[in-house]
């Protein structure tokens, strides 16, 4: 029994639709993961800035103590 041409069109259309849906699903998941990763990087940057500020404060206190003692 020969396939009818409209069946091929329907099958191809369904495959294209499923493929596009899968692409959109994966793309949105990738964006979500990237967004969460960017948020995590921002939090780490903020922590590094706080640590650098503390280090600068300690260095300033040490310089002040050394110059005051001399």
Backbone as a printed PyTorch tensor [residue, N CA C, xyz], in Angstrom:
tensor([[[ 0.8450, -1.1740,  0.0000],
         [ 0.0000,  0.0000,  0.0000],
         [ 0.8980,  1.2480,  0.0000]],

        [[ 0.7040,  2.1060, -0.9470],
         [ 1.5280,  3.3060, -1.0880],
         [ 1.0730,  4.3840, -0.1100]],

        [[ 2.0650,  5.1050,  0.3900],
         [ 1.7330,  6.2130,  1.2930],
         [ 1.1420,  7.3560,  0.4880]],

        [[ 0.2420,  8.0130,  1.0840],
         [-0.3480,  9.1810,  0.4400],
         [ 0.5750, 10.3840,  0.6930]],

        [[ 0.7020, 11.3040, -0.2570],
         [ 1.6080, 12.4370, -0.0910],
         [ 1.2330, 13.3360,  1.0920]],

        [[-0.0370, 13.4490,  1.4160],
         [-0.4320, 14.3270,  2.5230],
         [ 0.0280, 13.7760,  3.8610]],

        [[ 0.1980, 12.4370,  3.9490],
         [ 0.6970, 11.8420,  5.1910],
         [ 2.1440, 12.2850,  5.4190]],

        [[ 2.9390, 12.3020,  4.3430],
         [ 4.3280, 12.7650,  4.4670],
         [ 4.3800, 14.2190,  4.9280]],

        [[ 3.4930, 15.0400,  4.3910],
         [ 3.4540, 16.4550,  4.7710],
         [ 3.0870, 16.5870,  6.2440]],

        [[ 2.1150, 15.8130,  6.7010],
         [ 1.6900, 15.8640,  8.1010],
         [ 2.8250, 15.4080,  9.0130]],

        [[ 3.5060, 14.3320,  8.6440],
         [ 4.6100, 13.8140,  9.4610],
         [ 5.7430, 14.8420,  9.5220]],

        [[ 6.1070, 15.4240,  8.3830],
         [ 7.1710, 16.4330,  8.3720],
         [ 6.7740, 17.6490,  9.2080]],

        [[ 5.5380, 18.0720,  9.0940],
         [ 5.0640, 19.2080,  9.8890],
         [ 5.1270, 18.9140, 11.3750]],

        [[ 4.7370, 17.6920, 11.7550],
         [ 4.7820, 17.3080, 13.1680],
         [ 6.2240, 17.2710, 13.6620]],

        [[ 7.1290, 16.7350, 12.8690],
         [ 8.5360, 16.6790, 13.2680],
         [ 9.1290, 18.0800, 13.4100]],

        [[ 8.7880, 18.9700, 12.4920],
         [ 9.2850, 20.3450, 12.5820],
         [ 8.7390, 21.0200, 13.8340]],

        [[ 7.4580, 20.8110, 14.1190],
         [ 6.8440, 21.4190, 15.3040],
         [ 7.4820, 20.8980, 16.5820]],

        [[ 7.6770, 19.5930, 16.6660],
         [ 8.2980, 19.0000, 17.8510],
         [ 9.7430, 19.4860, 17.9800]],

        [[10.4610, 19.5370, 16.8820],
         [11.8450, 20.0100, 16.9160],
         [11.9410, 21.4510, 17.3770]],

        [[11.0570, 22.3070, 16.8740],
         [11.0730, 23.7080, 17.2860],
         [10.6990, 23.8420, 18.7630]],

        [[ 9.7110, 23.0710, 19.2060],
         [ 9.3250, 23.0940, 20.6190],
         [10.4690, 22.6590, 21.5140]],

        [[11.1780, 21.6260, 21.1110],
         [12.3270, 21.1490, 21.8770],
         [13.4230, 22.2100, 21.9140]],

        [[13.6670, 22.8660, 20.7930],
         [14.6680, 23.9420, 20.7420],
         [14.3030, 25.0690, 21.7110]],

        [[13.0490, 25.4980, 21.6960],
         [12.6090, 26.5810, 22.5810],
         [12.7460, 26.1570, 24.0320]],

        [[12.3820, 24.9080, 24.3370],
         [12.4770, 24.4010, 25.7090],
         [13.9290, 24.4060, 26.1850]],

        [[14.8360, 23.9090, 25.3760],
         [16.2550, 23.8530, 25.7430],
         [16.8290, 25.2610, 25.8520]],

        [[16.4630, 26.1280, 24.9250],
         [16.9690, 27.5020, 24.9300],
         [16.5230, 28.2460, 26.1850]],

        [[15.2710, 28.0760, 26.5800],
         [14.7940, 28.7730, 27.7840],
         [15.4780, 28.2170, 29.0280]],

        [[15.7220, 26.9240, 29.0670],
         [16.4450, 26.3320, 30.1930],
         [17.8730, 26.8380, 30.2630]],

        [[18.4940, 27.0090, 29.1050],
         [19.8630, 27.5250, 29.0570],
         [19.9010, 28.9600, 29.5540]],

        [[18.9110, 29.7470, 29.1570],
         [18.8590, 31.1430, 29.6220],
         [18.6830, 31.1950, 31.1270]],

        [[17.8320, 30.3220, 31.6660],
         [17.6230, 30.3030, 33.1180],
         [18.9170, 29.9520, 33.8400]],

        [[19.6210, 28.9440, 33.3400],
         [20.8830, 28.5450, 33.9720],
         [21.9160, 29.6610, 33.8760]],

        [[21.9870, 30.3150, 32.7230],
         [22.9280, 31.4260, 32.5660],
         [22.5790, 32.5720, 33.5050]],

        [[21.2960, 32.8410, 33.6570],
         [20.8710, 33.9160, 34.5560],
         [21.2580, 33.5960, 35.9920]],

        [[21.0360, 32.3480, 36.4090],
         [21.4060, 31.9580, 37.7710],
         [22.9160, 32.0240, 37.9560]],

        [[23.6690, 31.6200, 36.9430],
         [25.1270, 31.6730, 37.0200],
         [25.6140, 33.1210, 37.1130]],

        [[25.0000, 34.0140, 36.3350],
         [25.3750, 35.4300, 36.4170],
         [25.0750, 35.9930, 37.7990]],

        [[23.9400, 35.6060, 38.3860],
         [23.6100, 36.0580, 39.7410],
         [24.6410, 35.5680, 40.7460]],

        [[25.0550, 34.3150, 40.5820],
         [26.0550, 33.7470, 41.4910],
         [27.3860, 34.4890, 41.3530]],

        [[27.7770, 34.7910, 40.1240],
         [29.0200, 35.5300, 39.8860],
         [28.9380, 36.9160, 40.5200]],

        [[27.7810, 37.5630, 40.3940],
         [27.6140, 38.8870, 41.0100],
         [27.7510, 38.8110, 42.5230]],

        [[27.1870, 37.7680, 43.1410],
         [27.3050, 37.6140, 44.5950],
         [28.7580, 37.3930, 44.9950]],

        [[29.4790, 36.5800, 44.2330],
         [30.8900, 36.3280, 44.5350],
         [31.6960, 37.6150, 44.3660]],

        [[31.4020, 38.3860, 43.3170],
         [32.0930, 39.6660, 43.1210],
         [31.8610, 40.6020, 44.3000]],

        [[30.6330, 40.6270, 44.8030],
         [30.3270, 41.4870, 45.9490],
         [31.1190, 41.0380, 47.1750]],

        [[31.2260, 39.7220, 47.3670],
         [32.0020, 39.2100, 48.5050],
         [33.4740, 39.5710, 48.3540]],

        [[34.0050, 39.4490, 47.1480],
         [35.4070, 39.7930, 46.8970],
         [35.6340, 41.2760, 47.1750]],

        [[34.6940, 42.1180, 46.7620],
         [34.8220, 43.5550, 47.0330],
         [34.8510, 43.8310, 48.5270]],

        [[33.9950, 43.1400, 49.2960],
         [33.9860, 43.3360, 50.7470],
         [35.3050, 42.8920, 51.3620]],

        [[35.8450, 41.7710, 50.8890],
         [37.1220, 41.2770, 51.4120],
         [38.2390, 42.2590, 51.0650]],

        [[38.2450, 42.7610, 49.8310],
         [39.2720, 43.7290, 49.4390],
         [39.1810, 44.9940, 50.2870]],

        [[37.9710, 45.4230, 50.5990],
         [37.8010, 46.6010, 51.4530],
         [38.3710, 46.3400, 52.8390]],

        [[38.0880, 45.1630, 53.3860],
         [38.6260, 44.8100, 54.7060],
         [40.1490, 44.7660, 54.6670]],

        [[40.7130, 44.1830, 53.6140],
         [42.1720, 44.1030, 53.4880],
         [42.7600, 45.5100, 53.4470]],

        [[42.1280, 46.3990, 52.6870],
         [42.6120, 47.7830, 52.6230],
         [42.5340, 48.4600, 53.9870]],

        [[41.4480, 48.1900, 54.7320],
         [41.3240, 48.7650, 56.0760],
         [42.4360, 48.2540, 56.9880]],

        [[42.7020, 46.9560, 56.9290],
         [43.7550, 46.3760, 57.7710],
         [45.1110, 46.9520, 57.3860]],

        [[45.3750, 47.0750, 56.0890],
         [46.6420, 47.6700, 55.6400],
         [46.7710, 49.1010, 56.1480]],

        [[45.6760, 49.8520, 56.0680],
         [45.6990, 51.2280, 56.5610],
         [45.9720, 51.2750, 58.0480]],

        [[45.3490, 50.3750, 58.8100],
         [45.5830, 50.3300, 60.2570],
         [47.0220, 49.9500, 60.5630]],

        [[47.5650, 49.0020, 59.8080],
         [48.9560, 48.5950, 60.0320],
         [49.9110, 49.7440, 59.7200]],

        [[49.6760, 50.4430, 58.6020],
         [50.5370, 51.5800, 58.2550],
         [50.4390, 52.6570, 59.3300]],

        [[49.2250, 52.9000, 59.8020],
         [49.0340, 53.9080, 60.8380],
         [49.7540, 53.5000, 62.1150]],

        [[49.6460, 52.2200, 62.4760],
         [50.3040, 51.7390, 63.6900],
         [51.8180, 51.8280, 63.5590]],

        [[52.3550, 51.4650, 62.4220],
         [53.8030, 51.4870, 62.2190],
         [54.3040, 52.9240, 62.2480]],

        [[53.6310, 53.8260, 61.5610],
         [54.0980, 55.2160, 61.5360],
         [53.9030, 55.8850, 62.8870]],

        [[52.8830, 55.5150, 63.6210],
         [52.6380, 56.1080, 64.9310],
         [53.6830, 55.6300, 65.9360]],

        [[54.1080, 54.3620, 65.8330],
         [55.0830, 53.7990, 66.7720],
         [56.4840, 54.3390, 66.5350]],

        [[56.7890, 54.7920, 65.3520],
         [58.1630, 55.2290, 65.0580],
         [58.4490, 56.5760, 65.5550]]])
